[in-house]
């Protein structure tokens, strides 16, 4: 009877141990050690079941067998307790293992997506290891026989290799940072552009011991930057062409005034020349009078030459030339040019410039174009409204010590409210003739210098005021 109780207890304990082991086996992903444990306990359970069958058949068991059964029960109980205690540890460890594997997969995927490789070099043993992504980038062999720092160096473009060596030597022995962009040559592949960084680890004596490096394939970014630079270059060239065309159109609108202004000195030259010719024929011209006559001819010729010079400068087409600009002098030149070519006797200018106005950094022709365009728009607005009092006021002052502010006001009818929001849109115009590009180009020019062009005054009889800012030098 006692043996039967012991046998049943042993069977129950071993069955519980089998169930616990199977649970751990499923939890840990059917790993081999737990599978072997399940098999071993299952064999012990089968043996106990066979003994229980013999017991039910009336087989007699002796004292040594009873003692062995007590030991089996004790061992099964201890095994069950151990499995129960180990279960949370094993489950937690397995969860950490799964999370670690997941993190590794994510890291490999991130490195692949970012085209980022990692390498480490033991300088003392010359052992070199690298990530799978870097091995793929370098087209290394699967047997890893070509994974070495020398192998990496041999793949650096020949024209970049010397700079790479110098950077690495400075990092190893001068404690400088290693940060370089270079090209890689991979067999049967296009040239790769690489951004490379490394950090050197030194021993207690200050000698280099390890080097850890990362490299990223930036070929696509480099090509994109090159394409963007080409687009920007083409865009700047188109802006120059468009601005030049606009200046030519502006000059065409001013043609009658320019012709009148040039005709005046030419007519004066003709009068002085004919008068001198007649007086010379009559021998009534003294030497001093001859000198005065030629001086007048020279003055009128210089006047005509100055007009032509300003015209040529205004319409010249060349790359942007940034230089220091004295805005007061520039505004004075523009006013003189427009005043000379405008035939309206009603037009007057009022220019007010702040004393000691700082210079600005810009292209002279571009800023002349902006001011000229704004003034001509103001003149046209006042003439269309048949204003009897035509005044253009130009006010220049500093703003926040970092910008110069220029405002141009007129006494015309102002700008209608329904077109103010579209005033700077390309190809929008309220004129019967015109392309609608003048203000758009002016706005682009000013914004290219980090300035701002805006309309301050709306519709009404108070006229319109356009204001723009330019950064001061420095």
DRENKOLVO-266234 format. One record per residue (C-alpha): residue in three letters; x, y, z. Coordinates in steps of 0.25 Angstrom, whole numbers, padded with zeros to 4 digits, always signed. Layout:
N
AlaXYZ ...
This chain:
474
Unk+0000+0000+0000 Unk+0011+0010+0004 Unk+0019+0007-0009 Unk+0006+0010-0017 Unk+0004+0023-0011 Unk+0019+0027-0013 Unk+0018+0022-0028 Unk+0005+0030-0030 Unk+0012+0043-0024 Unk+0024+0041-0033 Unk+0016+0039-0045 Unk+0008+0052-0042 Unk+0021+0060-0039 Unk+0028+0055-0052 Unk+0015+0058-0060 Unk+0015+0072-0054 Unk+0030+0074-0057 Unk+0027+0069-0072 Unk+0016+0080-0073 Unk+0025+0091-0067 Unk+0036+0087-0077 Unk+0027+0087-0089 Unk+0022+0101-0085 Unk+0036+0106-0084 Unk+0039+0099-0097 Unk+0028+0106-0104 Unk+0032+0119-0098 Unk+0046+0119-0102 Unk+0043+0115-0116 Unk+0046+0100-0115 Unk+0060+0101-0112 Unk+0069+0088-0111 Unk+0072+0088-0096 Unk+0058+0088-0092 Unk+0054+0078-0102 Unk+0064+0068-0096 Unk+0059+0071-0082 Unk+0045+0068-0087 Unk+0049+0055-0093 Unk+0057+0051-0081 Unk+0046+0054-0071 Unk+0036+0047-0081 Unk+0044+0034-0081 Unk+0044+0034-0065 Unk+0029+0036-0065 Unk+0027+0024-0075 Unk+0036+0016-0066 Unk+0028+0020-0054 Unk+0015+0017-0061 Unk+0020+0003-0065 Unk+0024+0000-0050 Unk+0010+0005-0046 Unk+0004-0005-0056 Unk+0012-0016-0049 Unk+0008-0012-0036 Unk-0007-0013-0040 Unk-0004-0027-0046 Unk+0000-0031-0032 Unk+0015-0031-0033 Unk+0022-0030-0020 Unk+0033-0019-0017 Unk+0044-0020-0007 Unk+0050-0009+0003 Unk+0061-0005-0006 Unk+0051-0002-0017 Unk+0043+0006-0007 Unk+0055+0014-0003 Unk+0058+0017-0018 Unk+0044+0022-0020 Unk+0045+0032-0008 Unk+0058+0037-0015 Unk+0051+0038-0028 Unk+0039+0046-0022 Unk+0049+0055-0015 Unk+0057+0057-0028 Unk+0044+0060-0036 Unk+0039+0070-0025 Unk+0052+0077-0025 Unk+0052+0077-0041 Unk+0038+0083-0041 Unk+0042+0094-0030 Unk+0054+0097-0039 Unk+0046+0098-0051 Unk+0035+0107-0044 Unk+0046+0116-0039 Unk+0053+0117-0052 Unk+0041+0120-0061 Unk+0040+0135-0059 Unk+0055+0136-0060 Unk+0055+0128-0073 Unk+0043+0135-0079 Unk+0050+0148-0075 Unk+0063+0144-0082 Unk+0056+0139-0094 Unk+0048+0152-0095 Unk+0061+0160-0094 Unk+0067+0151-0105 Unk+0056+0153-0114 Unk+0056+0168-0112 Unk+0071+0168-0114 Unk+0070+0160-0127 Unk+0059+0170-0131 Unk+0068+0182-0128 Unk+0079+0175-0137 Unk+0069+0174-0148 Unk+0065+0188-0147 Unk+0079+0193-0146 Unk+0083+0185-0159 Unk+0071+0190-0166 Unk+0074+0205-0162 Unk+0088+0203-0166 Unk+0084+0198-0179 Unk+0073+0209-0181 Unk+0083+0220-0177 Unk+0095+0213-0185 Unk+0103+0214-0172 Unk+0114+0204-0169 Unk+0123+0202-0156 Unk+0137+0197-0154 Unk+0147+0194-0143 Unk+0162+0192-0144 Unk+0171+0187-0133 Unk+0184+0193-0137 Unk+0192+0184-0128 Unk+0187+0171-0134 Unk+0183+0177-0147 Unk+0170+0171-0146 Unk+0159+0177-0154 Unk+0144+0175-0153 Unk+0132+0182-0160 Unk+0117+0182-0161 Unk+0110+0174-0171 Unk+0105+0187-0178 Unk+0120+0192-0179 Unk+0124+0179-0185 Unk+0113+0180-0195 Unk+0117+0194-0198 Unk+0132+0190-0200 Unk+0128+0177-0208 Unk+0136+0169-0198 Unk+0137+0154-0200 Unk+0128+0145-0191 Unk+0140+0137-0186 Unk+0145+0151-0179 Unk+0159+0149-0184 Unk+0159+0163-0190 Unk+0153+0170-0178 Unk+0165+0179-0173 Unk+0169+0193-0172 Unk+0178+0192-0183 Unk+0167+0186-0192 Unk+0158+0198-0188 Unk+0170+0208-0192 Unk+0172+0201-0205 Unk+0157+0204-0209 Unk+0159+0219-0206 Unk+0160+0226-0219 Unk+0174+0228-0223 Unk+0173+0243-0223 Unk+0167+0243-0209 Unk+0176+0233-0203 Unk+0187+0243-0199 Unk+0178+0252-0192 Unk+0171+0239-0185 Unk+0185+0235-0180 Unk+0189+0248-0175 Unk+0175+0250-0168 Unk+0177+0236-0161 Unk+0191+0238-0157 Unk+0188+0252-0151 Unk+0176+0245-0143 Unk+0186+0234-0138 Unk+0198+0242-0134 Unk+0193+0256-0133 Unk+0180+0253-0126 Unk+0172+0261-0137 Unk+0158+0257-0142 Unk+0156+0249-0154 Unk+0145+0254-0162 Unk+0146+0253-0177 Unk+0138+0252-0190 Unk+0145+0244-0201 Unk+0141+0234-0212 Unk+0142+0219-0212 Unk+0145+0210-0224 Unk+0137+0197-0224 Unk+0139+0187-0236 Unk+0129+0188-0247 Unk+0121+0199-0240 Unk+0121+0214-0241 Unk+0129+0223-0232 Unk+0123+0224-0218 Unk+0124+0237-0210 Unk+0126+0234-0195 Unk+0125+0242-0183 Unk+0135+0236-0173 Unk+0137+0238-0158 Unk+0146+0231-0148 Unk+0150+0232-0133 Unk+0163+0226-0127 Unk+0164+0220-0114 Unk+0178+0221-0107 Unk+0184+0213-0096 Unk+0189+0218-0082 Unk+0202+0222-0089 Unk+0195+0230-0100 Unk+0198+0220-0111 Unk+0187+0217-0121 Unk+0180+0204-0118 Unk+0167+0203-0125 Unk+0160+0211-0136 Unk+0145+0211-0138 Unk+0139+0217-0151 Unk+0126+0219-0158 Unk+0124+0222-0172 Unk+0112+0226-0180 Unk+0109+0226-0195 Unk+0105+0240-0199 Unk+0106+0238-0214 Unk+0091+0241-0216 Unk+0092+0253-0207 Unk+0104+0258-0215 Unk+0097+0256-0228 Unk+0085+0263-0223 Unk+0093+0275-0218 Unk+0100+0276-0232 Unk+0087+0276-0239 Unk+0082+0286-0229 Unk+0094+0295-0232 Unk+0092+0294-0247 Unk+0078+0297-0245 Unk+0081+0309-0237 Unk+0092+0314-0247 Unk+0082+0313-0258 Unk+0071+0320-0250 Unk+0081+0331-0247 Unk+0085+0332-0261 Unk+0070+0333-0265 Unk+0068+0344-0255 Unk+0079+0352-0261 Unk+0074+0350-0275 Unk+0060+0354-0270 Unk+0065+0366-0262 Unk+0073+0370-0275 Unk+0061+0369-0283 Unk+0053+0377-0274 Unk+0063+0388-0274 Unk+0063+0388-0289 Unk+0048+0390-0289 Unk+0049+0401-0279 Unk+0060+0408-0287 Unk+0050+0406-0299 Unk+0039+0413-0291 Unk+0049+0425-0288 Unk+0054+0425-0303 Unk+0047+0439-0306 Unk+0053+0446-0294 Unk+0067+0440-0296 Unk+0066+0445-0311 Unk+0062+0458-0306 Unk+0073+0459-0296 Unk+0084+0455-0306 Unk+0079+0464-0316 Unk+0081+0476-0307 Unk+0096+0475-0306 Unk+0097+0471-0320 Unk+0089+0483-0325 Unk+0098+0492-0316 Unk+0110+0486-0322 Unk+0105+0488-0336 Unk+0102+0502-0333 Unk+0115+0505-0326 Unk+0123+0498-0338 Unk+0115+0506-0349 Unk+0117+0519-0341 Unk+0132+0517-0340 Unk+0133+0513-0354 Unk+0126+0525-0359 Unk+0134+0534-0350 Unk+0147+0527-0354 Unk+0143+0530-0369 Unk+0141+0545-0365 Unk+0154+0545-0357 Unk+0147+0551-0346 Unk+0149+0541-0335 Unk+0160+0543-0325 Unk+0169+0532-0319 Unk+0162+0534-0305 Unk+0148+0533-0312 Unk+0153+0521-0320 Unk+0157+0514-0307 Unk+0143+0517-0300 Unk+0136+0512-0313 Unk+0144+0499-0312 Unk+0141+0498-0297 Unk+0126+0499-0299 Unk+0127+0488-0310 Unk+0135+0479-0301 Unk+0125+0482-0289 Unk+0113+0478-0298 Unk+0120+0466-0304 Unk+0123+0461-0289 Unk+0108+0463-0286 Unk+0104+0454-0297 Unk+0115+0444-0294 Unk+0110+0443-0280 Unk+0096+0441-0284 Unk+0101+0429-0293 Unk+0110+0424-0282 Unk+0098+0423-0272 Unk+0090+0416-0283 Unk+0100+0406-0286 Unk+0102+0403-0271 Unk+0088+0402-0269 Unk+0086+0391-0280 Unk+0099+0384-0279 Unk+0097+0369-0277 Unk+0107+0362-0268 Unk+0108+0354-0255 Unk+0104+0360-0242 Unk+0116+0368-0236 Unk+0114+0370-0221 Unk+0121+0383-0216 Unk+0119+0394-0206 Unk+0108+0404-0210 Unk+0107+0418-0206 Unk+0091+0419-0207 Unk+0091+0434-0206 Unk+0100+0435-0218 Unk+0093+0424-0226 Unk+0079+0431-0223 Unk+0085+0444-0228 Unk+0090+0438-0241 Unk+0076+0431-0244 Unk+0069+0444-0241 Unk+0078+0452-0251 Unk+0076+0441-0261 Unk+0061+0440-0260 Unk+0059+0455-0259 Unk+0068+0457-0271 Unk+0060+0448-0280 Unk+0046+0452-0275 Unk+0039+0463-0282 Unk+0028+0467-0272 Unk+0031+0481-0266 Unk+0021+0477-0255 Unk+0030+0466-0249 Unk+0039+0469-0237 Unk+0047+0461-0227 Unk+0049+0462-0212 Unk+0060+0453-0207 Unk+0064+0452-0192 Unk+0075+0444-0188 Unk+0080+0441-0174 Unk+0093+0447-0171 Unk+0105+0437-0169 Unk+0096+0426-0176 Unk+0104+0413-0176 Unk+0107+0406-0189 Unk+0101+0393-0194 Unk+0106+0381-0201 Unk+0099+0379-0214 Unk+0100+0379-0229 Unk+0099+0394-0233 Unk+0092+0391-0246 Unk+0081+0383-0239 Unk+0078+0393-0229 Unk+0078+0404-0239 Unk+0068+0395-0247 Unk+0059+0394-0235 Unk+0059+0409-0232 Unk+0057+0413-0246 Unk+0046+0403-0248 Unk+0038+0409-0235 Unk+0040+0423-0240 Unk+0036+0421-0254 Unk+0023+0413-0249 Unk+0020+0425-0240 Unk+0022+0435-0252 Unk+0013+0427-0260 Unk+0002+0426-0249 Unk+0002+0441-0247 Unk+0002+0444-0262 Unk-0010+0434-0265 Unk-0017+0441-0253 Unk-0013+0455-0260 Unk-0008+0460-0246 Unk-0005+0474-0246 Unk+0004+0473-0234 Unk+0014+0462-0238 Unk+0024+0460-0227 Unk+0033+0448-0224 Unk+0038+0447-0210 Unk+0050+0438-0207 Unk+0054+0436-0192 Unk+0066+0427-0188 Unk+0069+0424-0173 Unk+0075+0412-0165 Unk+0066+0402-0159 Unk+0070+0394-0146 Unk+0085+0397-0149 Unk+0085+0385-0159 Unk+0077+0390-0170 Unk+0076+0402-0179 Unk+0061+0406-0182 Unk+0057+0413-0195 Unk+0043+0418-0198 Unk+0038+0424-0211 Unk+0025+0432-0210 Unk+0017+0439-0221 Unk+0005+0448-0221 Unk-0003+0439-0231 Unk-0016+0432-0228 Unk-0010+0420-0221 Unk-0012+0406-0223 Unk-0026+0400-0224 Unk-0029+0391-0212 Unk-0034+0379-0221 Unk-0020+0378-0228 Unk-0011+0380-0216 Unk-0010+0365-0213 Unk-0006+0362-0227 Unk+0003+0374-0229 Unk+0016+0366-0228 Unk+0011+0353-0236 Unk+0019+0350-0249 Unk+0011+0354-0262 Unk+0001+0362-0254 Unk-0001+0377-0259 Unk-0012+0387-0258 Unk-0005+0395-0270 Unk-0011+0394-0284 Unk+0003+0391-0289 Unk+0014+0383-0281 Unk+0018+0369-0277 Unk+0015+0370-0262 Unk+0029+0366-0259 Unk+0035+0379-0253 Unk+0031+0378-0239 Unk+0032+0363-0238 Unk+0047+0365-0243 Unk+0049+0376-0233 Unk+0044+0367-0221 Unk+0053+0356-0225 Unk+0065+0365-0226 Unk+0062+0370-0212 Unk+0059+0357-0206 Unk+0072+0351-0212 Unk+0079+0361-0202 Unk+0071+0357-0190 Unk+0063+0370-0192 Unk+0048+0372-0193 Unk+0040+0380-0203 Unk+0025+0384-0200 Unk+0014+0394-0203 Unk+0011+0402-0191 Unk+0000+0412-0195 Unk-0013+0407-0201 Unk-0023+0414-0210 Unk-0028+0428-0209 Unk-0022+0442-0212 Unk-0010+0440-0203 Unk-0003+0433-0214 Unk+0005+0420-0212 Unk+0018+0417-0205 Unk+0027+0406-0208 Unk+0038+0402-0198 Unk+0049+0393-0198 Unk+0061+0389-0189 Unk+0075+0385-0191 Unk+0085+0379-0181 Unk+0097+0388-0177 Unk+0111+0384-0179 Unk+0115+0374-0169 
